[in-house]
Amino acid sequence: MESLLIFVNIALAIILVFIILLQRSEGGALGLGVSQDNFTSARSVGTFLTKFTSIVAALFIICSIAIVAISRDELRETQSVLEKQEEENSNLPQIPQSK
């Protein structure tokens, strides 16, 4: 499950980067030189990209929080690194100490 969420999170990040790069820095429309003669106006395309960006960003944040929540649950089941190290050392043969 965690692997699937990580894959979805990476895909959302890549989509988010491309959507942001498509937008003009003034905060609207495509930066590709859209003329006013096109079927869709630059304003409506800008509004679509803005809404789509916010939706993808929200999904990215939700997915990131889900990954953290899942990984924290797995960490609670395991012991700390120090406790694991102590257990590994206790299973090893001990060197007799000289008197």
Distance bins in CASP14 RR format, pairs under 12 A and 6 or more apart:
PFRMAT RR
TARGET T0000
AUTHOR 0000-0000-0000
RMODE 2
METHOD distances of the structure
MODEL  1
1 7 0 0 0 0 0 1 0 0 0 0 0
1 8 0 0 0 0 0 1 0 0 0 0 0
1 63 0 0 0 0 0 1 0 0 0 0 0
1 66 0 0 0 0 1 0 0 0 0 0 0
1 67 0 0 0 0 1 0 0 0 0 0 0
1 69 0 0 0 0 0 1 0 0 0 0 0
1 70 1 0 0 1 0 0 0 0 0 0 0
1 71 0 0 0 0 0 1 0 0 0 0 0
1 73 0 0 0 0 0 1 0 0 0 0 0
1 74 0 0 0 0 0 1 0 0 0 0 0
2 8 0 0 0 0 0 1 0 0 0 0 0
2 9 0 0 0 0 0 1 0 0 0 0 0
2 63 0 0 0 0 0 1 0 0 0 0 0
2 66 0 0 0 0 1 0 0 0 0 0 0
2 67 1 0 0 1 0 0 0 0 0 0 0
2 68 0 0 0 0 0 1 0 0 0 0 0
2 69 0 0 0 0 0 1 0 0 0 0 0
2 70 1 0 1 0 0 0 0 0 0 0 0
2 71 1 0 0 1 0 0 0 0 0 0 0
2 72 0 0 0 0 0 1 0 0 0 0 0
2 73 0 0 0 0 1 0 0 0 0 0 0
2 74 1 0 0 1 0 0 0 0 0 0 0
2 75 0 0 0 0 0 1 0 0 0 0 0
3 9 0 0 0 0 0 1 0 0 0 0 0
3 10 0 0 0 0 0 1 0 0 0 0 0
3 67 0 0 0 0 0 1 0 0 0 0 0
3 70 0 0 0 0 0 1 0 0 0 0 0
3 71 0 0 0 0 0 1 0 0 0 0 0
4 10 0 0 0 0 0 1 0 0 0 0 0
4 11 0 0 0 0 0 1 0 0 0 0 0
4 63 0 0 0 0 0 1 0 0 0 0 0
4 66 0 0 0 0 0 1 0 0 0 0 0
4 67 0 0 0 0 0 1 0 0 0 0 0
4 70 0 0 0 0 0 1 0 0 0 0 0
5 11 0 0 0 0 0 1 0 0 0 0 0
5 12 0 0 0 0 0 1 0 0 0 0 0
5 59 0 0 0 0 0 1 0 0 0 0 0
5 60 0 0 0 0 0 1 0 0 0 0 0
5 62 0 0 0 0 0 1 0 0 0 0 0
5 63 1 0 1 0 0 0 0 0 0 0 0
5 64 0 0 0 0 1 0 0 0 0 0 0
5 65 0 0 0 0 0 1 0 0 0 0 0
5 66 1 0 1 0 0 0 0 0 0 0 0
5 67 1 0 1 0 0 0 0 0 0 0 0
5 68 0 0 0 0 0 1 0 0 0 0 0
5 69 0 0 0 0 1 0 0 0 0 0 0
5 70 1 0 0 1 0 0 0 0 0 0 0
5 71 0 0 0 0 1 0 0 0 0 0 0
6 12 0 0 0 0 0 1 0 0 0 0 0
6 13 0 0 0 0 0 1 0 0 0 0 0
6 63 0 0 0 0 1 0 0 0 0 0 0
6 64 0 0 0 0 1 0 0 0 0 0 0
6 66 0 0 0 0 0 1 0 0 0 0 0
6 67 1 0 0 1 0 0 0 0 0 0 0
6 68 0 0 0 0 0 1 0 0 0 0 0
6 70 0 0 0 0 1 0 0 0 0 0 0
6 71 0 0 0 0 1 0 0 0 0 0 0
7 13 0 0 0 0 0 1 0 0 0 0 0
7 14 0 0 0 0 0 1 0 0 0 0 0
7 63 0 0 0 0 1 0 0 0 0 0 0
7 67 0 0 0 0 0 1 0 0 0 0 0
8 14 0 0 0 0 0 1 0 0 0 0 0
8 15 0 0 0 0 0 1 0 0 0 0 0
8 56 0 0 0 0 0 1 0 0 0 0 0
8 59 0 0 0 0 1 0 0 0 0 0 0
8 60 0 0 0 0 1 0 0 0 0 0 0
8 62 0 0 0 0 0 1 0 0 0 0 0
8 63 1 0 1 0 0 0 0 0 0 0 0
8 64 0 0 0 0 0 1 0 0 0 0 0
8 66 0 0 0 0 1 0 0 0 0 0 0
8 67 0 0 0 0 1 0 0 0 0 0 0
9 15 0 0 0 0 0 1 0 0 0 0 0
9 16 0 0 0 0 0 1 0 0 0 0 0
9 56 0 0 0 0 0 1 0 0 0 0 0
9 59 0 0 0 0 1 0 0 0 0 0 0
9 60 1 0 0 1 0 0 0 0 0 0 0
9 61 0 0 0 0 1 0 0 0 0 0 0
9 62 0 0 0 0 1 0 0 0 0 0 0
9 63 1 0 1 0 0 0 0 0 0 0 0
9 64 1 0 0 1 0 0 0 0 0 0 0
9 65 0 0 0 0 0 1 0 0 0 0 0
9 66 0 0 0 0 1 0 0 0 0 0 0
9 67 1 0 0 1 0 0 0 0 0 0 0
9 68 0 0 0 0 0 1 0 0 0 0 0
9 70 0 0 0 0 0 1 0 0 0 0 0
10 16 0 0 0 0 0 1 0 0 0 0 0
10 17 0 0 0 0 0 1 0 0 0 0 0
10 60 0 0 0 0 1 0 0 0 0 0 0
10 63 0 0 0 0 1 0 0 0 0 0 0
10 64 0 0 0 0 0 1 0 0 0 0 0
10 67 0 0 0 0 0 1 0 0 0 0 0
11 17 0 0 0 0 0 1 0 0 0 0 0
11 18 0 0 0 0 0 1 0 0 0 0 0
11 56 0 0 0 0 1 0 0 0 0 0 0
11 59 0 0 0 0 0 1 0 0 0 0 0
11 60 0 0 0 0 1 0 0 0 0 0 0
11 63 0 0 0 0 1 0 0 0 0 0 0
12 18 0 0 0 0 0 1 0 0 0 0 0
12 19 0 0 0 0 0 1 0 0 0 0 0
12 52 0 0 0 0 0 1 0 0 0 0 0
12 53 0 0 0 0 0 1 0 0 0 0 0
12 55 0 0 0 0 0 1 0 0 0 0 0
12 56 1 0 1 0 0 0 0 0 0 0 0
12 57 0 0 0 0 1 0 0 0 0 0 0
12 58 0 0 0 0 1 0 0 0 0 0 0
12 59 1 0 1 0 0 0 0 0 0 0 0
12 60 1 0 1 0 0 0 0 0 0 0 0
12 61 0 0 0 0 1 0 0 0 0 0 0
12 62 0 0 0 0 1 0 0 0 0 0 0
12 63 1 0 0 1 0 0 0 0 0 0 0
12 64 0 0 0 0 1 0 0 0 0 0 0
12 66 0 0 0 0 0 1 0 0 0 0 0
12 67 0 0 0 0 0 1 0 0 0 0 0
13 19 0 0 0 0 0 1 0 0 0 0 0
13 20 0 0 0 0 0 1 0 0 0 0 0
13 56 0 0 0 0 1 0 0 0 0 0 0
13 57 0 0 0 0 0 1 0 0 0 0 0
13 59 0 0 0 0 0 1 0 0 0 0 0
13 60 1 0 0 1 0 0 0 0 0 0 0
13 61 0 0 0 0 0 1 0 0 0 0 0
13 63 0 0 0 0 1 0 0 0 0 0 0
13 64 0 0 0 0 1 0 0 0 0 0 0
14 20 0 0 0 0 0 1 0 0 0 0 0
14 21 0 0 0 0 0 1 0 0 0 0 0
14 56 0 0 0 0 0 1 0 0 0 0 0
14 60 0 0 0 0 0 1 0 0 0 0 0
15 21 0 0 0 0 0 1 0 0 0 0 0
15 22 0 0 0 0 0 1 0 0 0 0 0
15 49 0 0 0 0 0 1 0 0 0 0 0
15 52 0 0 0 0 1 0 0 0 0 0 0
15 53 0 0 0 0 1 0 0 0 0 0 0
15 55 0 0 0 0 0 1 0 0 0 0 0
15 56 1 0 1 0 0 0 0 0 0 0 0
15 57 0 0 0 0 0 1 0 0 0 0 0
15 59 0 0 0 0 1 0 0 0 0 0 0
15 60 0 0 0 0 1 0 0 0 0 0 0
15 63 0 0 0 0 0 1 0 0 0 0 0
16 22 0 0 0 0 0 1 0 0 0 0 0
16 23 0 0 0 0 0 1 0 0 0 0 0
16 49 0 0 0 0 0 1 0 0 0 0 0
16 52 0 0 0 0 1 0 0 0 0 0 0
16 53 1 0 0 1 0 0 0 0 0 0 0
16 54 0 0 0 0 0 1 0 0 0 0 0
16 55 0 0 0 0 0 1 0 0 0 0 0
16 56 1 0 1 0 0 0 0 0 0 0 0
16 57 1 0 0 1 0 0 0 0 0 0 0
16 58 0 0 0 0 0 1 0 0 0 0 0
16 59 0 0 0 0 1 0 0 0 0 0 0
16 60 1 0 1 0 0 0 0 0 0 0 0
16 61 0 0 0 0 0 1 0 0 0 0 0
16 63 0 0 0 0 0 1 0 0 0 0 0
16 64 0 0 0 0 0 1 0 0 0 0 0
17 23 0 0 0 0 0 1 0 0 0 0 0
17 53 0 0 0 0 0 1 0 0 0 0 0
17 56 0 0 0 0 1 0 0 0 0 0 0
17 57 0 0 0 0 0 1 0 0 0 0 0
17 60 0 0 0 0 0 1 0 0 0 0 0
18 49 0 0 0 0 0 1 0 0 0 0 0
18 52 0 0 0 0 0 1 0 0 0 0 0
18 53 0 0 0 0 0 1 0 0 0 0 0
18 56 0 0 0 0 1 0 0 0 0 0 0
19 28 0 0 0 0 0 1 0 0 0 0 0
19 30 0 0 0 0 0 1 0 0 0 0 0
19 45 0 0 0 0 0 1 0 0 0 0 0
19 46 0 0 0 0 0 1 0 0 0 0 0
19 48 0 0 0 0 0 1 0 0 0 0 0
19 49 1 0 0 1 0 0 0 0 0 0 0
19 50 0 0 0 0 1 0 0 0 0 0 0
19 51 0 0 0 0 0 1 0 0 0 0 0
19 52 1 0 0 1 0 0 0 0 0 0 0
19 53 1 0 1 0 0 0 0 0 0 0 0
19 54 0 0 0 0 1 0 0 0 0 0 0
19 55 0 0 0 0 1 0 0 0 0 0 0
19 56 1 0 0 1 0 0 0 0 0 0 0
19 57 0 0 0 0 1 0 0 0 0 0 0
19 59 0 0 0 0 0 1 0 0 0 0 0
19 60 0 0 0 0 0 1 0 0 0 0 0
20 27 0 0 0 0 0 1 0 0 0 0 0
20 28 0 0 0 0 0 1 0 0 0 0 0
20 31 0 0 0 0 0 1 0 0 0 0 0
20 49 0 0 0 0 1 0 0 0 0 0 0
20 50 0 0 0 0 0 1 0 0 0 0 0
20 52 0 0 0 0 0 1 0 0 0 0 0
20 53 1 0 0 1 0 0 0 0 0 0 0
20 54 0 0 0 0 0 1 0 0 0 0 0
20 56 0 0 0 0 1 0 0 0 0 0 0
20 57 0 0 0 0 1 0 0 0 0 0 0
20 60 0 0 0 0 0 1 0 0 0 0 0
21 30 0 0 0 0 0 1 0 0 0 0 0
21 31 0 0 0 0 1 0 0 0 0 0 0
21 32 0 0 0 0 0 1 0 0 0 0 0
21 49 0 0 0 0 0 1 0 0 0 0 0
21 53 0 0 0 0 0 1 0 0 0 0 0
22 28 0 0 0 0 0 1 0 0 0 0 0
22 29 0 0 0 0 1 0 0 0 0 0 0
22 30 1 0 1 0 0 0 0 0 0 0 0
22 31 1 0 0 1 0 0 0 0 0 0 0
22 32 1 0 0 1 0 0 0 0 0 0 0
22 33 0 0 0 0 0 1 0 0 0 0 0
22 34 0 0 0 0 0 1 0 0 0 0 0
22 45 0 0 0 0 1 0 0 0 0 0 0
22 46 0 0 0 0 1 0 0 0 0 0 0
22 48 0 0 0 0 0 1 0 0 0 0 0
22 49 1 0 0 1 0 0 0 0 0 0 0
22 50 0 0 0 0 0 1 0 0 0 0 0
22 52 0 0 0 0 1 0 0 0 0 0 0
22 53 0 0 0 0 1 0 0 0 0 0 0
22 56 0 0 0 0 0 1 0 0 0 0 0
23 29 1 0 0 1 0 0 0 0 0 0 0
23 30 1 0 0 1 0 0 0 0 0 0 0
23 31 1 0 0 1 0 0 0 0 0 0 0
23 32 0 0 0 0 0 1 0 0 0 0 0
23 34 0 0 0 0 0 1 0 0 0 0 0
23 42 0 0 0 0 0 1 0 0 0 0 0
23 45 0 0 0 0 1 0 0 0 0 0 0
23 46 1 0 0 1 0 0 0 0 0 0 0
23 47 0 0 0 0 0 1 0 0 0 0 0
23 48 0 0 0 0 0 1 0 0 0 0 0
23 49 1 0 1 0 0 0 0 0 0 0 0
23 50 1 0 0 1 0 0 0 0 0 0 0
23 51 0 0 0 0 0 1 0 0 0 0 0
23 52 0 0 0 0 1 0 0 0 0 0 0
23 53 1 0 0 1 0 0 0 0 0 0 0
23 54 0 0 0 0 0 1 0 0 0 0 0
24 30 1 0 0 1 0 0 0 0 0 0 0
24 31 1 0 1 0 0 0 0 0 0 0 0
24 32 0 0 0 0 1 0 0 0 0 0 0
24 33 0 0 0 0 1 0 0 0 0 0 0
24 34 0 0 0 0 1 0 0 0 0 0 0
24 42 0 0 0 0 1 0 0 0 0 0 0
24 43 0 0 0 0 0 1 0 0 0 0 0
24 45 0 0 0 0 0 1 0 0 0 0 0
24 46 0 0 0 0 1 0 0 0 0 0 0
24 49 0 0 0 0 1 0 0 0 0 0 0
24 50 0 0 0 0 0 1 0 0 0 0 0
25 31 0 0 0 0 1 0 0 0 0 0 0
26 42 0 0 0 0 0 1 0 0 0 0 0
26 43 0 0 0 0 0 1 0 0 0 0 0
26 46 0 0 0 0 0 1 0 0 0 0 0
26 50 0 0 0 0 0 1 0 0 0 0 0
27 42 0 0 0 0 0 1 0 0 0 0 0
27 43 0 0 0 0 0 1 0 0 0 0 0
27 45 0 0 0 0 0 1 0 0 0 0 0
27 46 1 0 0 1 0 0 0 0 0 0 0
27 47 0 0 0 0 0 1 0 0 0 0 0
27 49 0 0 0 0 1 0 0 0 0 0 0
27 50 1 0 0 1 0 0 0 0 0 0 0
27 53 0 0 0 0 0 1 0 0 0 0 0
28 34 0 0 0 0 0 1 0 0 0 0 0
28 41 0 0 0 0 0 1 0 0 0 0 0
28 42 1 0 0 1 0 0 0 0 0 0 0
28 43 1 0 0 1 0 0 0 0 0 0 0
28 44 0 0 0 0 0 1 0 0 0 0 0
28 45 0 0 0 0 1 0 0 0 0 0 0
28 46 1 0 1 0 0 0 0 0 0 0 0
28 47 1 0 0 1 0 0 0 0 0 0 0
28 48 0 0 0 0 0 1 0 0 0 0 0
28 49 1 0 0 1 0 0 0 0 0 0 0
28 50 1 0 0 1 0 0 0 0 0 0 0
28 51 0 0 0 0 0 1 0 0 0 0 0
28 53 0 0 0 0 0 1 0 0 0 0 0
29 35 0 0 0 0 0 1 0 0 0 0 0
29 36 0 0 0 0 0 1 0 0 0 0 0
29 38 0 0 0 0 0 1 0 0 0 0 0
29 40 0 0 0 0 1 0 0 0 0 0 0
29 41 0 0 0 0 1 0 0 0 0 0 0
29 42 1 1 0 0 0 0 0 0 0 0 0
29 43 1 0 0 1 0 0 0 0 0 0 0
29 44 0 0 0 0 1 0 0 0 0 0 0
29 45 1 0 1 0 0 0 0 0 0 0 0
29 46 1 0 1 0 0 0 0 0 0 0 0
29 47 0 0 0 0 1 0 0 0 0 0 0
29 48 0 0 0 0 1 0 0 0 0 0 0
29 49 1 0 0 1 0 0 0 0 0 0 0
29 50 0 0 0 0 1 0 0 0 0 0 0
30 38 0 0 0 0 0 1 0 0 0 0 0
30 40 0 0 0 0 1 0 0 0 0 0 0
30 41 0 0 0 0 0 1 0 0 0 0 0
30 42 1 0 0 1 0 0 0 0 0 0 0
30 43 0 0 0 0 0 1 0 0 0 0 0
30 44 0 0 0 0 0 1 0 0 0 0 0
30 45 1 0 1 0 0 0 0 0 0 0 0
30 46 1 0 0 1 0 0 0 0 0 0 0
30 47 0 0 0 0 0 1 0 0 0 0 0
30 48 0 0 0 0 1 0 0 0 0 0 0
30 49 1 0 0 1 0 0 0 0 0 0 0
30 50 0 0 0 0 0 1 0 0 0 0 0
31 42 0 0 0 0 1 0 0 0 0 0 0
31 45 0 0 0 0 1 0 0 0 0 0 0
31 46 0 0 0 0 1 0 0 0 0 0 0
31 49 0 0 0 0 1 0 0 0 0 0 0
32 38 0 0 0 0 0 1 0 0 0 0 0
32 42 0 0 0 0 1 0 0 0 0 0 0
32 45 0 0 0 0 1 0 0 0 0 0 0
32 46 0 0 0 0 0 1 0 0 0 0 0
32 49 0 0 0 0 0 1 0 0 0 0 0
33 42 0 0 0 0 1 0 0 0 0 0 0
33 45 0 0 0 0 0 1 0 0 0 0 0
34 40 0 0 0 0 1 0 0 0 0 0 0
34 41 0 0 0 0 1 0 0 0 0 0 0
34 42 1 0 1 0 0 0 0 0 0 0 0
34 43 0 0 0 0 1 0 0 0 0 0 0
34 44 0 0 0 0 0 1 0 0 0 0 0
34 45 1 0 0 1 0 0 0 0 0 0 0
34 46 0 0 0 0 1 0 0 0 0 0 0
34 49 0 0 0 0 0 1 0 0 0 0 0
35 41 0 0 0 0 1 0 0 0 0 0 0
35 42 0 0 0 0 1 0 0 0 0 0 0
35 45 0 0 0 0 0 1 0 0 0 0 0
36 42 1 0 0 1 0 0 0 0 0 0 0
36 43 0 0 0 0 1 0 0 0 0 0 0
36 44 0 0 0 0 0 1 0 0 0 0 0
36 45 0 0 0 0 0 1 0 0 0 0 0
38 44 0 0 0 0 1 0 0 0 0 0 0
38 45 0 0 0 0 1 0 0 0 0 0 0
39 45 0 0 0 0 0 1 0 0 0 0 0
40 46 0 0 0 0 1 0 0 0 0 0 0
40 47 0 0 0 0 0 1 0 0 0 0 0
40 48 0 0 0 0 1 0 0 0 0 0 0
40 49 0 0 0 0 0 1 0 0 0 0 0
41 47 0 0 0 0 1 0 0 0 0 0 0
41 48 0 0 0 0 0 1 0 0 0 0 0
42 48 0 0 0 0 0 1 0 0 0 0 0
42 49 0 0 0 0 0 1 0 0 0 0 0
43 49 0 0 0 0 0 1 0 0 0 0 0
43 50 0 0 0 0 0 1 0 0 0 0 0
44 50 0 0 0 0 0 1 0 0 0 0 0
44 51 0 0 0 0 0 1 0 0 0 0 0
45 51 0 0 0 0 0 1 0 0 0 0 0
45 52 0 0 0 0 0 1 0 0 0 0 0
46 52 0 0 0 0 1 0 0 0 0 0 0
46 53 0 0 0 0 1 0 0 0 0 0 0
47 53 0 0 0 0 0 1 0 0 0 0 0
47 54 0 0 0 0 0 1 0 0 0 0 0
48 54 0 0 0 0 0 1 0 0 0 0 0
48 55 0 0 0 0 0 1 0 0 0 0 0
49 55 0 0 0 0 0 1 0 0 0 0 0
49 56 0 0 0 0 0 1 0 0 0 0 0
50 56 0 0 0 0 0 1 0 0 0 0 0
50 57 0 0 0 0 0 1 0 0 0 0 0
51 57 0 0 0 0 0 1 0 0 0 0 0
51 58 0 0 0 0 0 1 0 0 0 0 0
52 58 0 0 0 0 0 1 0 0 0 0 0
52 59 0 0 0 0 0 1 0 0 0 0 0
53 59 0 0 0 0 0 1 0 0 0 0 0
53 60 0 0 0 0 0 1 0 0 0 0 0
54 60 0 0 0 0 0 1 0 0 0 0 0
54 61 0 0 0 0 0 1 0 0 0 0 0
55 61 0 0 0 0 0 1 0 0 0 0 0
55 62 0 0 0 0 0 1 0 0 0 0 0
56 62 0 0 0 0 0 1 0 0 0 0 0
56 63 0 0 0 0 0 1 0 0 0 0 0
57 63 0 0 0 0 0 1 0 0 0 0 0
57 64 0 0 0 0 0 1 0 0 0 0 0
58 64 0 0 0 0 0 1 0 0 0 0 0
58 65 0 0 0 0 0 1 0 0 0 0 0
59 65 0 0 0 0 0 1 0 0 0 0 0
59 66 0 0 0 0 0 1 0 0 0 0 0
60 66 0 0 0 0 0 1 0 0 0 0 0
60 67 0 0 0 0 0 1 0 0 0 0 0
61 67 0 0 0 0 0 1 0 0 0 0 0
61 68 0 0 0 0 0 1 0 0 0 0 0
62 68 0 0 0 0 0 1 0 0 0 0 0
62 69 0 0 0 0 0 1 0 0 0 0 0
63 69 0 0 0 0 0 1 0 0 0 0 0
63 70 0 0 0 0 0 1 0 0 0 0 0
64 70 0 0 0 0 0 1 0 0 0 0 0
64 71 0 0 0 0 0 1 0 0 0 0 0
65 71 0 0 0 0 0 1 0 0 0 0 0
65 72 0 0 0 0 0 1 0 0 0 0 0
66 72 0 0 0 0 0 1 0 0 0 0 0
66 73 0 0 0 0 0 1 0 0 0 0 0
67 73 0 0 0 0 0 1 0 0 0 0 0
67 74 0 0 0 0 0 1 0 0 0 0 0
68 74 0 0 0 0 0 1 0 0 0 0 0
68 75 0 0 0 0 0 1 0 0 0 0 0
69 75 0 0 0 0 0 1 0 0 0 0 0
69 76 0 0 0 0 0 1 0 0 0 0 0
70 76 0 0 0 0 0 1 0 0 0 0 0
70 77 0 0 0 0 0 1 0 0 0 0 0
71 77 0 0 0 0 0 1 0 0 0 0 0
71 78 0 0 0 0 0 1 0 0 0 0 0
72 78 0 0 0 0 0 1 0 0 0 0 0
75 81 0 0 0 0 0 1 0 0 0 0 0
78 84 1 0 0 1 0 0 0 0 0 0 0
78 87 0 0 0 0 0 1 0 0 0 0 0
79 85 0 0 0 0 1 0 0 0 0 0 0
79 86 0 0 0 0 1 0 0 0 0 0 0
79 87 1 0 0 1 0 0 0 0 0 0 0
79 88 0 0 0 0 0 1 0 0 0 0 0
80 86 0 0 0 0 1 0 0 0 0 0 0
80 87 0 0 0 0 0 1 0 0 0 0 0
81 87 0 0 0 0 0 1 0 0 0 0 0
81 88 0 0 0 0 0 1 0 0 0 0 0
82 88 0 0 0 0 0 1 0 0 0 0 0
82 89 0 0 0 0 0 1 0 0 0 0 0
83 89 0 0 0 0 0 1 0 0 0 0 0
83 90 0 0 0 0 0 1 0 0 0 0 0
84 90 0 0 0 0 0 1 0 0 0 0 0
84 91 0 0 0 0 0 1 0 0 0 0 0
85 91 0 0 0 0 0 1 0 0 0 0 0
85 92 0 0 0 0 0 1 0 0 0 0 0
86 92 0 0 0 0 0 1 0 0 0 0 0
89 95 0 0 0 0 0 1 0 0 0 0 0
END
